[in-house]
Amino acid sequence: MAFTRDRGVEGAARQKRTMQMSSILTNTGSMVALQTLKGINKNLAKVQDEISTGLKVATAKDNSSAWSIASTMKSDVTSYSKLGESLASASEMVGTFRKAAEDIGELVKQIQTKAVAADGADADTLTKLQADVDALTDAITSIATSTQYNGISLISTASTDRDVLVSIVRDDTGALTPEHMTVTKQDMQVVGTAITLADDGSNLDAIDTLLDDVNTAAAAFGAAQIRIEAQSKMLTSQIDALKGGVSAMVDADMEEASARLAALQTQQQLGIQALSIANSAPQNVLSLFRN
């Protein structure tokens, strides 16, 4: 039994010596230290890229799913930004015709005043008032035919309705659907039709009807402009939300990256030192033979 026990102790000692064996052909410690240092350097390079670009996901290789989603959202931001510019232009367009309708309304009010003054007027006064009314109707016709926005007319007899792109909707499948609103033309040119004054006030009601029509037209343009501006405001909020989502997915946390950089630089220094120690092991073996 004692012999067996001695042999067991001797075998364990021999195994221990084998595990601690040094070799001038294979430096295991150096290989381990080198692999560790390579991993540290790889992580260090990634952190440095994050700090220099400000992105934790710069390419599809970094995180394919996050990169794909963020790329789609970035595309939507670009589209919505362009749509925002289009909505701003559409608001200016509708505002131009709203203002023209309001100006025509002011001219019709002046005509109405002249018609009131004509009631019971003598022939000479009526002639002068009629000349003023003719000038006002000519001005109305001129405004209706000349008011344009980038070649578009909405208040002349020859004008047509105009569709305005107000939204782009992406459904669950990723398909994009455009949404339009129609800005209806308002024929203000007919308001400029010649009006003959009467000395008995018989045309006052007809002029009042014209004024109602003009006010209705101006209100229609105003309502369209309100909707366009509301859509633009909503679109701005949507763009901000998308930008925030993209940032959360791909932007680097600079505080965290800075802390990781400091830690990895320390690890790199320790790794270099460990590799240096491991590389000196064969030299230690040579010292055995100098004795």
Backbone bond lengths (Angstrom), bond angles and torsions (degrees), N, CA, C in turn:
res aa  C-N    CA-C-N  psi(-1)  N-CA   C-N-CA  omega(-1)  CA-C   N-CA-C  phi
1 M - - - 1.458 - - 1.528 111.14 -
2 A 1.366 114.65 -42.03 1.462 119.39 179.41 1.512 110.83 -62.50
3 F 1.362 114.95 -38.84 1.466 119.49 179.80 1.534 110.38 -62.26
4 T 1.300 113.69 -43.09 1.481 118.69 -179.75 1.514 110.82 -63.20
5 R 1.346 115.01 -41.29 1.454 119.33 -179.35 1.522 110.62 -65.36
6 D 1.392 116.72 -41.01 1.472 119.65 179.00 1.511 111.49 -63.47
7 R 1.345 114.13 -39.33 1.462 116.86 179.40 1.532 110.95 -66.51
8 G 1.315 115.15 -34.96 1.467 118.48 178.58 1.517 111.32 -66.78
9 V 1.313 117.59 -41.32 1.457 120.92 177.66 1.511 111.20 -64.40
10 E 1.322 114.61 -41.71 1.473 118.90 179.38 1.518 111.81 -64.70
11 G 1.358 115.62 -39.19 1.470 118.70 179.06 1.518 111.57 -65.15
12 A 1.330 115.62 -40.46 1.461 119.26 178.58 1.512 111.06 -63.20
13 A 1.317 116.68 -40.86 1.464 120.44 179.17 1.516 110.95 -64.88
14 R 1.373 114.24 -40.54 1.464 117.37 179.20 1.525 111.11 -65.01
15 Q 1.363 116.47 -39.24 1.463 120.40 178.38 1.520 111.03 -63.15
16 K 1.346 115.68 -39.01 1.458 120.25 179.73 1.515 110.96 -65.00
17 R 1.378 114.78 -41.29 1.467 118.36 178.81 1.520 110.41 -65.01
18 T 1.375 116.45 -35.93 1.464 120.44 -179.69 1.516 110.94 -65.21
19 M 1.365 116.13 -41.82 1.455 120.83 -179.74 1.520 110.81 -64.96
20 Q 1.312 118.23 -31.90 1.447 122.54 -178.09 1.529 112.45 -93.64
21 M 1.296 115.68 9.64 1.467 120.31 -175.15 1.526 111.32 -63.98
22 S 1.312 116.27 137.99 1.457 122.43 175.30 1.508 109.40 -100.02
23 S 1.343 116.14 146.82 1.465 121.08 -179.12 1.515 108.96 -137.12
24 I 1.342 114.07 141.53 1.466 118.44 175.91 1.533 110.82 -90.77
25 L 1.358 116.62 -4.72 1.465 121.27 179.30 1.523 112.17 -97.10
26 T 1.312 115.74 -38.61 1.470 120.44 -177.78 1.519 109.26 -128.54
27 N 1.315 115.91 116.97 1.457 121.16 179.32 1.534 108.10 -104.19
28 T 1.346 116.27 89.16 1.460 121.87 -176.82 1.522 111.62 -61.29
29 G 1.302 116.15 -42.68 1.460 119.83 179.90 1.510 112.73 -60.27
30 S 1.336 115.84 -39.21 1.462 120.15 178.63 1.520 111.15 -66.03
31 M 1.348 115.96 -39.14 1.469 118.85 179.76 1.528 111.16 -64.91
32 V 1.334 116.56 -42.03 1.467 120.71 179.14 1.530 110.22 -64.39
33 A 1.341 115.12 -45.13 1.461 119.38 -179.67 1.530 111.17 -63.51
34 L 1.345 116.58 -36.94 1.456 121.02 -179.19 1.529 110.88 -67.72
35 Q 1.342 117.78 -43.48 1.458 121.44 178.46 1.526 111.06 -63.31
36 T 1.327 115.08 -40.92 1.468 119.20 178.30 1.520 110.91 -62.74
37 L 1.341 115.71 -42.71 1.462 119.99 -179.29 1.525 110.83 -66.81
38 K 1.335 117.62 -37.29 1.463 120.53 177.23 1.526 111.03 -62.03
39 G 1.343 116.77 -42.25 1.460 120.08 177.90 1.516 112.31 -63.19
40 I 1.337 115.77 -40.98 1.464 119.77 178.23 1.522 110.66 -63.80
41 N 1.343 116.45 -45.08 1.462 120.61 -179.88 1.533 111.85 -62.69
42 K 1.342 116.46 -36.41 1.459 120.54 178.33 1.522 110.47 -64.57
43 N 1.321 116.03 -47.20 1.462 119.85 178.66 1.527 111.37 -64.84
44 L 1.332 115.72 -36.14 1.457 120.34 179.53 1.525 110.69 -65.57
45 A 1.330 116.24 -41.27 1.462 120.34 179.01 1.531 110.65 -63.65
46 K 1.343 116.52 -39.05 1.464 120.31 179.15 1.526 111.24 -64.95
47 V 1.322 116.21 -43.37 1.472 119.68 179.04 1.522 110.61 -64.44
48 Q 1.340 116.45 -40.54 1.466 119.67 178.89 1.525 111.10 -63.66
49 D 1.353 116.52 -36.43 1.467 120.11 176.22 1.528 110.63 -64.72
50 E 1.333 116.36 -42.03 1.465 120.42 178.49 1.519 110.88 -59.36
51 I 1.337 115.89 -43.61 1.461 119.83 -177.69 1.529 110.98 -68.97
52 S 1.324 116.82 -39.39 1.470 119.88 -177.35 1.527 112.21 -73.87
53 T 1.352 117.30 -34.52 1.468 120.65 -178.75 1.521 112.46 -97.17
54 G 1.336 116.85 -21.24 1.461 120.29 -175.08 1.506 112.87 76.81
55 L 1.341 117.76 10.73 1.459 122.68 -177.09 1.523 110.75 -121.51
56 K 1.322 115.18 135.03 1.453 118.86 172.02 1.531 110.44 -91.12
57 V 1.336 116.30 -20.62 1.468 121.80 174.95 1.521 107.13 -126.37
58 A 1.314 115.72 93.93 1.468 120.44 -177.49 1.524 111.83 -96.96
59 T 1.335 117.15 -28.62 1.455 121.80 -179.04 1.519 109.17 -135.29
60 A 1.326 116.27 168.64 1.468 120.60 179.04 1.522 111.23 -63.54
61 K 1.315 117.54 -23.94 1.464 121.31 179.51 1.524 111.15 -67.15
62 D 1.318 117.61 -30.70 1.465 121.02 -177.28 1.524 111.65 -68.99
63 N 1.336 116.17 -44.26 1.469 121.42 178.49 1.523 106.21 -164.40
64 S 1.319 116.67 97.58 1.463 121.22 -169.87 1.526 112.85 -60.13
65 S 1.337 118.06 -44.07 1.459 120.28 -176.47 1.535 110.90 -69.14
66 A 1.338 116.71 -45.74 1.471 119.89 179.39 1.522 110.58 -63.95
67 W 1.339 116.87 -40.86 1.462 120.64 179.70 1.527 110.85 -62.78
68 S 1.352 116.87 -41.87 1.466 121.05 -179.09 1.522 111.16 -64.78
69 I 1.332 116.76 -46.59 1.468 120.73 -179.73 1.522 110.24 -64.22
70 A 1.330 116.26 -44.74 1.467 120.40 -179.08 1.529 111.23 -63.74
71 S 1.328 116.53 -37.87 1.468 119.87 179.26 1.527 111.01 -63.55
72 T 1.341 116.25 -41.11 1.465 120.00 177.21 1.521 110.99 -64.22
73 M 1.324 116.01 -42.31 1.463 120.04 179.78 1.524 111.07 -66.43
74 K 1.328 117.42 -38.22 1.462 120.91 176.42 1.529 110.66 -62.61
75 S 1.329 115.81 -39.24 1.459 120.20 177.53 1.521 110.67 -62.71
76 D 1.350 115.81 -40.61 1.468 119.95 177.82 1.528 110.79 -64.28
77 V 1.326 116.65 -39.70 1.465 120.40 178.73 1.531 109.82 -60.22
78 T 1.333 116.26 -43.62 1.465 120.27 179.00 1.527 111.11 -62.26
79 S 1.347 115.24 -44.22 1.469 119.82 -179.93 1.522 110.95 -64.83
80 Y 1.330 116.38 -44.00 1.462 120.38 -179.00 1.529 111.33 -67.22
81 S 1.323 116.59 -35.14 1.462 119.55 177.42 1.527 110.44 -63.94
82 K 1.329 115.81 -42.07 1.468 119.81 177.22 1.520 110.41 -65.83
83 L 1.350 115.90 -39.36 1.459 119.92 177.39 1.524 110.15 -62.98
84 G 1.338 116.61 -37.87 1.461 120.31 178.02 1.522 111.50 -59.62
85 E 1.334 116.46 -41.09 1.462 120.60 177.02 1.531 110.43 -63.33
86 S 1.338 115.44 -40.54 1.465 120.14 179.40 1.523 111.03 -65.16
87 L 1.344 116.48 -39.87 1.464 120.09 179.06 1.525 111.01 -66.41
88 A 1.326 116.56 -38.83 1.461 119.85 178.04 1.528 110.52 -61.42
89 S 1.345 115.45 -41.69 1.465 119.61 177.95 1.527 110.62 -66.41
90 A 1.338 116.60 -39.82 1.465 120.28 179.79 1.525 111.25 -64.66
91 S 1.335 115.96 -38.12 1.465 119.74 177.99 1.527 110.57 -63.78
92 E 1.339 116.26 -42.38 1.461 119.82 177.48 1.528 110.84 -63.48
93 M 1.339 115.93 -39.03 1.462 120.22 179.79 1.524 110.59 -61.92
94 V 1.337 116.53 -52.61 1.466 120.18 -178.72 1.525 110.27 -64.10
95 G 1.342 116.15 -37.66 1.456 119.55 178.42 1.524 112.36 -61.82
96 T 1.327 116.21 -34.77 1.466 120.40 178.29 1.524 111.23 -61.53
97 F 1.341 115.70 -44.69 1.466 119.65 -178.33 1.531 111.64 -76.58
98 R 1.328 116.49 -29.65 1.478 118.74 174.08 1.518 110.33 -63.22
99 K 1.331 115.61 -45.40 1.464 119.75 179.46 1.531 110.69 -64.16
100 A 1.327 117.47 -38.55 1.461 120.05 178.52 1.528 110.16 -64.03
101 A 1.337 117.24 -41.40 1.464 120.56 178.53 1.527 110.70 -64.43
102 E 1.330 116.20 -39.98 1.466 119.75 177.45 1.528 110.86 -63.45
103 D 1.333 117.27 -39.89 1.466 121.17 178.87 1.532 110.05 -64.92
104 I 1.332 116.02 -40.73 1.466 119.45 177.89 1.523 110.03 -64.23
105 G 1.330 115.75 -37.79 1.458 119.59 177.47 1.518 111.68 -60.14
106 E 1.331 116.63 -40.37 1.464 119.95 177.70 1.523 111.02 -63.73
107 L 1.338 116.75 -36.89 1.460 120.10 178.20 1.519 111.19 -68.24
108 V 1.334 116.37 -38.33 1.473 119.59 177.79 1.526 110.24 -65.09
109 K 1.322 116.79 -36.35 1.475 119.73 176.69 1.527 110.77 -61.80
110 Q 1.332 115.68 -37.73 1.467 119.09 177.83 1.526 110.48 -66.77
111 I 1.351 114.98 -38.57 1.465 118.74 177.01 1.522 109.91 -63.12
112 Q 1.335 115.64 -40.71 1.452 120.53 178.95 1.537 110.71 -60.45
113 T 1.325 115.05 -40.78 1.464 119.77 177.98 1.521 110.78 -63.05
114 K 1.328 116.35 -41.65 1.469 120.57 178.55 1.527 110.44 -63.95
115 A 1.340 116.94 -37.99 1.470 120.90 -179.31 1.521 110.92 -66.49
116 V 1.336 115.94 -37.76 1.462 119.77 176.42 1.528 110.36 -64.99
117 A 1.325 114.53 -41.92 1.469 118.92 -179.80 1.528 111.65 -66.91
118 A 1.327 116.91 -27.70 1.469 120.76 -178.63 1.517 112.56 -73.58
119 D 1.329 115.88 -20.68 1.469 119.45 -178.80 1.541 109.30 -65.21
120 G 1.356 115.50 112.67 1.470 121.25 179.69 1.507 113.44 83.74
121 A 1.352 118.51 5.97 1.466 120.80 -178.60 1.520 110.52 -76.69
122 D 1.349 115.78 155.08 1.461 119.56 175.96 1.521 109.49 -76.47
123 A 1.317 116.60 174.07 1.461 121.67 -174.04 1.520 112.04 -62.42
124 D 1.327 117.43 -41.79 1.460 120.37 -178.11 1.532 111.37 -65.38
125 T 1.330 115.47 -44.06 1.468 119.66 179.00 1.516 110.18 -65.51
126 L 1.315 115.92 -39.85 1.462 120.01 179.52 1.522 111.33 -61.89
127 T 1.340 116.18 -38.65 1.476 120.22 178.78 1.524 110.47 -63.56
128 K 1.322 116.51 -43.57 1.467 120.28 -180.00 1.529 111.64 -65.71
129 L 1.322 114.24 -41.73 1.477 118.31 178.57 1.526 110.52 -64.89
130 Q 1.332 116.50 -38.50 1.462 119.95 179.36 1.529 110.88 -64.05
131 A 1.326 117.25 -37.59 1.465 121.02 177.98 1.535 110.32 -63.09
132 D 1.333 115.24 -40.18 1.469 118.93 177.71 1.532 110.58 -64.53
133 V 1.327 116.73 -41.81 1.464 120.85 -179.64 1.527 110.30 -65.13
134 D 1.312 116.84 -40.07 1.473 119.90 179.11 1.532 110.25 -61.95
135 A 1.323 116.51 -40.26 1.467 120.05 178.76 1.535 110.28 -65.45
136 L 1.326 115.72 -38.28 1.466 119.54 179.86 1.523 111.61 -68.11
137 T 1.329 117.91 -41.19 1.465 120.27 178.76 1.526 110.77 -67.22
138 D 1.341 116.54 -35.38 1.477 119.55 175.87 1.538 110.07 -63.25
139 A 1.347 115.35 -40.13 1.466 119.03 178.78 1.526 110.71 -64.56
140 I 1.319 116.70 -39.15 1.474 120.88 178.08 1.524 110.01 -61.89
141 T 1.318 116.74 -45.89 1.470 121.00 179.68 1.524 110.85 -61.90
142 S 1.326 115.56 -41.42 1.471 119.83 179.98 1.523 110.86 -63.21
143 I 1.335 116.93 -44.25 1.474 119.97 178.92 1.523 110.29 -62.27
144 A 1.324 116.72 -44.23 1.469 120.91 -176.02 1.525 112.30 -65.12
145 T 1.330 116.52 -36.86 1.467 119.65 -176.29 1.521 113.25 -87.59
146 S 1.319 117.21 -24.54 1.473 119.78 -174.18 1.526 113.68 -99.10
147 T 1.324 117.86 -18.60 1.464 119.54 -178.04 1.520 109.77 -72.52
148 Q 1.330 116.30 118.09 1.459 122.42 179.82 1.530 109.46 -141.43
149 Y 1.310 114.40 160.76 1.470 119.99 173.95 1.520 107.30 -136.20
150 N 1.317 115.29 108.87 1.465 121.26 -178.50 1.527 111.34 53.31
151 G 1.324 115.76 42.30 1.462 120.93 178.44 1.514 114.61 83.72
152 I 1.320 117.83 0.44 1.472 122.34 -178.16 1.517 109.12 -99.58
153 S 1.330 116.45 135.27 1.452 122.03 175.67 1.529 109.34 -124.12
154 L 1.325 115.49 138.22 1.469 119.75 -179.52 1.527 113.10 -129.15
155 I 1.338 118.43 2.29 1.462 119.03 -177.40 1.530 112.82 -127.44
156 S 1.321 117.76 5.65 1.464 119.73 175.87 1.526 109.15 -94.88
157 T 1.312 115.92 165.13 1.473 120.20 179.46 1.522 111.15 -62.25
158 A 1.327 117.17 -34.96 1.469 121.19 -176.60 1.521 113.36 -83.42
159 S 1.305 118.65 -5.13 1.471 120.81 -176.58 1.519 111.46 -73.06
160 T 1.342 116.05 163.73 1.461 122.33 179.25 1.522 109.81 -130.80
161 D 1.337 115.72 164.68 1.461 120.72 178.06 1.522 110.18 -60.93
162 R 1.318 116.01 154.21 1.475 121.03 -177.64 1.514 110.30 -126.96
163 D 1.352 117.22 126.82 1.458 122.25 175.64 1.527 109.73 -88.28
164 V 1.328 115.69 136.11 1.466 121.77 -179.57 1.521 108.49 -121.67
165 L 1.326 116.71 127.92 1.467 121.57 175.51 1.521 108.61 -73.38
166 V 1.352 116.29 119.67 1.468 119.85 -176.42 1.523 113.07 -114.30
167 S 1.339 117.66 -15.45 1.467 118.15 -177.54 1.519 110.29 -160.45
168 I 1.344 114.46 153.95 1.464 122.16 172.18 1.526 106.64 -127.89
169 V 1.324 116.53 117.45 1.463 121.39 -174.15 1.528 109.55 -108.29
170 R 1.355 116.28 128.24 1.463 121.62 175.15 1.521 108.01 -102.58
171 D 1.350 117.39 121.85 1.456 120.03 -178.26 1.529 110.78 -87.72
172 D 1.348 116.03 -174.80 1.466 120.82 -176.00 1.522 112.80 -63.68
173 T 1.325 117.30 -24.58 1.462 120.49 -179.70 1.518 112.32 -85.59
174 G 1.344 116.64 -6.80 1.458 120.50 -178.93 1.518 113.68 94.50
175 A 1.352 116.89 -2.14 1.464 119.99 -179.54 1.527 110.45 -76.05
176 L 1.328 115.58 142.91 1.464 121.80 -179.49 1.527 110.14 -100.43
177 T 1.336 115.54 134.17 1.460 121.23 178.73 1.524 109.28 -126.09
178 P 1.342 117.45 120.65 1.469 119.39 178.17 1.531 110.94 -79.75
179 E 1.323 116.33 146.09 1.458 121.79 175.94 1.528 109.05 -121.79
180 H 1.325 115.33 132.41 1.461 120.91 -177.46 1.530 110.67 -118.69
181 M 1.301 115.49 158.08 1.461 121.90 167.68 1.524 107.57 -125.76
182 T 1.323 115.61 147.68 1.459 120.26 -177.88 1.516 110.04 -101.58
183 V 1.321 115.32 125.12 1.460 121.21 173.29 1.527 106.39 -94.55
184 T 1.325 115.56 112.30 1.463 120.99 -174.36 1.525 111.09 -78.79
185 K 1.314 115.02 136.63 1.464 119.10 178.77 1.530 109.67 -67.12
186 Q 1.309 115.97 150.78 1.463 122.41 177.17 1.533 107.29 -127.85
187 D 1.335 116.54 111.17 1.469 120.32 -174.99 1.529 109.57 -76.29
188 M 1.327 114.56 99.39 1.459 120.26 177.52 1.528 112.22 -91.32
189 Q 1.330 116.00 -9.97 1.466 119.43 -177.81 1.529 110.81 -67.85
190 V 1.339 116.13 -33.24 1.470 119.31 -179.32 1.523 111.10 -67.17
191 V 1.345 116.25 -23.22 1.465 119.42 178.93 1.525 110.33 -66.59
192 G 1.343 114.71 -24.67 1.463 119.14 -179.54 1.517 113.95 -84.84
193 T 1.332 117.00 8.57 1.466 119.69 176.83 1.535 109.66 -61.75
194 A 1.309 114.72 143.40 1.467 119.66 -176.75 1.523 112.18 -52.80
195 I 1.305 115.89 133.86 1.458 122.62 179.36 1.528 108.33 -117.93
196 T 1.305 114.98 124.76 1.471 119.61 178.84 1.520 109.25 -100.44
197 L 1.317 115.42 122.07 1.460 120.15 -178.68 1.534 110.73 -72.80
198 A 1.296 114.74 151.40 1.467 120.92 176.74 1.524 108.88 -123.66
199 D 1.314 115.06 146.51 1.457 118.33 -178.19 1.522 112.92 -85.39
200 D 1.347 115.77 5.64 1.466 119.20 179.55 1.532 112.46 -116.04
201 G 1.348 116.59 6.39 1.464 120.78 178.34 1.512 114.50 72.26
202 S 1.336 116.20 17.44 1.471 119.66 -175.01 1.533 113.25 -71.39
203 N 1.328 116.92 -19.50 1.476 118.60 -179.00 1.531 112.82 -100.97
204 L 1.305 117.73 8.88 1.462 120.11 179.87 1.534 111.95 -63.27
205 D 1.320 116.07 -39.86 1.463 119.00 -178.61 1.528 111.11 -66.73
206 A 1.333 117.46 -38.94 1.466 121.11 179.28 1.531 110.62 -64.90
207 I 1.330 116.14 -39.81 1.468 119.69 178.49 1.524 110.13 -67.18
208 D 1.336 116.04 -38.27 1.474 119.52 178.32 1.531 110.60 -64.20
209 T 1.325 116.24 -35.50 1.463 120.22 176.27 1.522 110.94 -64.86
210 L 1.339 116.51 -40.17 1.463 120.36 176.49 1.530 110.65 -60.76
211 L 1.314 115.97 -41.77 1.463 119.83 179.89 1.524 110.47 -64.02
212 D 1.323 116.72 -40.42 1.469 119.75 176.73 1.526 110.70 -61.22
213 D 1.333 116.82 -41.58 1.470 120.68 179.75 1.527 110.89 -63.10
214 V 1.334 115.44 -41.30 1.473 119.17 179.84 1.524 110.55 -66.17
215 N 1.325 116.41 -43.19 1.468 120.14 179.15 1.529 111.22 -63.20
216 T 1.325 116.21 -38.52 1.463 120.45 177.60 1.522 110.85 -63.64
217 A 1.340 116.44 -40.87 1.467 121.00 178.39 1.522 111.07 -63.99
218 A 1.337 116.35 -45.47 1.467 120.02 179.30 1.522 110.60 -62.85
219 A 1.340 116.49 -39.67 1.468 120.55 178.62 1.519 111.33 -64.79
220 A 1.335 117.40 -37.38 1.466 121.26 178.84 1.526 110.76 -63.54
221 F 1.330 115.86 -44.01 1.465 119.39 176.79 1.530 110.84 -65.30
222 G 1.329 116.18 -38.88 1.461 119.12 178.54 1.515 112.01 -62.87
223 A 1.336 116.84 -42.19 1.468 120.63 178.86 1.528 110.88 -64.08
224 A 1.338 116.07 -40.34 1.464 119.83 178.30 1.519 110.81 -63.99
225 Q 1.338 116.82 -40.56 1.463 120.24 179.51 1.522 111.11 -66.60
226 I 1.330 117.65 -38.33 1.462 121.29 176.94 1.521 110.63 -61.06
227 R 1.326 116.87 -44.27 1.467 119.77 -179.93 1.519 111.19 -64.40
228 I 1.325 116.73 -42.32 1.463 120.25 -179.70 1.528 110.39 -62.82
229 E 1.327 116.71 -44.11 1.463 120.13 -178.69 1.527 111.11 -68.14
230 A 1.348 117.76 -35.86 1.461 120.72 176.31 1.527 110.46 -65.03
231 Q 1.332 116.05 -40.09 1.458 120.53 178.08 1.523 110.60 -65.03
232 S 1.333 116.33 -38.34 1.465 120.81 178.94 1.523 110.48 -65.33
233 K 1.326 117.13 -41.20 1.463 121.10 178.95 1.519 110.76 -64.09
234 M 1.333 116.83 -43.72 1.459 121.13 177.58 1.523 111.38 -62.62
235 L 1.330 115.21 -38.64 1.458 120.47 -179.64 1.522 110.65 -64.82
236 T 1.323 117.14 -38.43 1.459 120.86 177.63 1.522 110.96 -61.58
237 S 1.339 116.81 -42.14 1.469 120.88 177.63 1.520 110.64 -64.78
238 Q 1.317 116.52 -37.98 1.467 120.65 179.52 1.528 110.83 -66.65
239 I 1.316 116.51 -40.27 1.464 120.36 177.83 1.522 110.26 -62.76
240 D 1.334 116.47 -43.70 1.469 120.59 179.09 1.522 110.92 -61.42
241 A 1.343 116.75 -40.48 1.465 120.43 179.64 1.524 111.12 -65.68
242 L 1.325 117.15 -41.00 1.466 120.77 178.64 1.521 110.96 -65.41
243 K 1.320 116.53 -42.40 1.468 119.81 178.39 1.523 110.45 -61.39
244 G 1.347 116.56 -39.56 1.458 119.86 177.76 1.512 112.02 -64.36
245 G 1.342 115.86 -39.69 1.466 119.85 178.05 1.514 112.48 -65.05
246 V 1.324 116.53 -42.67 1.466 121.00 177.61 1.520 110.20 -61.78
247 S 1.328 115.59 -43.40 1.460 120.42 -179.57 1.522 111.05 -60.47
248 A 1.332 116.33 -42.70 1.466 119.67 -178.95 1.520 111.66 -63.15
249 M 1.330 117.04 -31.21 1.463 120.45 -176.32 1.529 113.82 -85.97
250 V 1.313 117.84 -35.90 1.461 119.07 -170.29 1.528 114.94 -119.27
251 D 1.325 117.93 -19.49 1.472 119.06 -177.72 1.522 110.52 -76.37
252 A 1.322 115.52 141.92 1.466 121.37 178.90 1.519 110.57 -78.75
253 D 1.336 115.24 144.51 1.467 121.38 171.68 1.531 106.54 -82.76
254 M 1.316 116.83 103.84 1.464 120.72 -170.82 1.526 112.25 -66.04
255 E 1.341 117.53 -34.36 1.462 119.21 177.04 1.527 110.79 -64.46
256 E 1.334 115.60 -45.64 1.465 119.73 178.95 1.525 110.76 -64.86
257 A 1.339 116.34 -42.60 1.462 120.01 -179.54 1.526 111.04 -62.39
258 S 1.333 117.10 -37.92 1.460 120.72 178.83 1.524 111.29 -64.63
259 A 1.340 115.78 -41.83 1.469 119.54 179.00 1.527 110.98 -66.31
260 R 1.327 116.14 -40.88 1.470 119.83 178.70 1.515 111.07 -65.68
261 L 1.338 116.60 -37.71 1.459 120.32 179.13 1.519 110.88 -61.13
262 A 1.342 116.67 -45.55 1.467 120.14 -179.97 1.525 110.72 -62.86
263 A 1.345 116.50 -41.61 1.465 120.27 -179.43 1.526 111.25 -66.27
264 L 1.316 116.88 -42.72 1.463 120.37 -178.77 1.532 111.46 -69.28
265 Q 1.311 117.38 -34.61 1.468 119.23 176.44 1.525 110.79 -63.96
266 T 1.338 116.61 -38.84 1.467 120.34 175.63 1.517 110.53 -64.94
267 Q 1.352 116.24 -44.04 1.464 119.99 178.06 1.524 111.42 -62.42
268 Q 1.312 116.20 -36.23 1.462 120.12 179.36 1.529 110.63 -63.43
269 Q 1.329 116.01 -43.99 1.462 119.93 178.55 1.529 111.37 -62.41
270 L 1.333 116.61 -42.21 1.457 120.56 177.90 1.522 111.00 -66.77
271 G 1.322 116.79 -37.88 1.460 120.90 178.73 1.518 111.89 -64.27
272 I 1.331 116.10 -41.12 1.464 120.17 177.54 1.531 110.39 -63.95
273 Q 1.315 115.02 -40.95 1.468 119.26 178.79 1.527 110.76 -65.20
274 A 1.342 116.85 -41.77 1.461 120.86 178.73 1.523 110.87 -63.60
275 L 1.324 117.04 -40.98 1.467 120.96 178.64 1.520 110.56 -64.90
276 S 1.325 116.95 -39.13 1.465 120.94 178.36 1.530 110.93 -62.41
277 I 1.347 115.78 -42.50 1.469 120.00 178.39 1.517 110.60 -64.06
278 A 1.337 116.10 -43.69 1.469 119.97 -179.09 1.528 110.88 -64.87
279 N 1.333 116.75 -37.43 1.465 120.03 -179.59 1.532 112.47 -69.34
280 S 1.324 116.46 -21.68 1.468 119.69 -179.54 1.526 112.64 -83.66
281 A 1.346 117.26 -7.00 1.470 120.57 -177.83 1.537 112.78 -58.94
282 P 1.349 120.43 -45.32 1.474 119.41 178.75 1.530 112.59 -59.75
283 Q 1.330 117.02 -33.52 1.462 119.28 177.98 1.533 110.47 -65.26
284 N 1.316 115.78 -33.88 1.467 119.71 177.35 1.525 110.86 -65.39
285 V 1.324 116.38 -34.50 1.461 120.52 177.40 1.536 110.77 -63.98
286 L 1.338 115.00 -42.08 1.461 118.81 179.85 1.520 112.61 -60.87
287 S 1.321 116.90 -29.70 1.467 119.73 -179.64 1.519 112.18 -65.32
288 L 1.340 116.32 -23.50 1.479 119.22 177.11 1.500 111.80 -65.19
289 F 1.310 116.42 -30.85 1.478 120.05 -176.04 1.524 112.53 -88.16
290 R 1.296 117.97 -13.55 1.454 120.18 177.73 1.538 109.83 -74.89
291 N 1.304 116.91 -27.00 1.463 120.59 177.46 1.519 109.22 -77.99
